[in-house]
């Protein structure tokens, strides 16, 4: 179940993602200091809509694409919270 769909145009191809909290948490938990590309790739493959999966697979063959795309998805998916320290 997606919280919302995120539609991007990447290298001229329409790609739609349907992120959800479960996939997001799994992605965050998989990231390590020495492992960022594989978790980004896996996250994108998990949340891409079936209709645009082939387009994503083509894009993910390009160097650095997974990190660039996941950055845009995260910008749209994660909220900006105002956090203040209270003394």
Buried (B, 14 or more C-beta within 10 A) or exposed (E): EBEEEBEBEBEEEEBBBBBBEEBBEBBEEBBEEEEBBEBBBBBBEBBBBEEBBEBBEBBBEEEEBBEBBBEEBBEEBEEEEEEEEEE
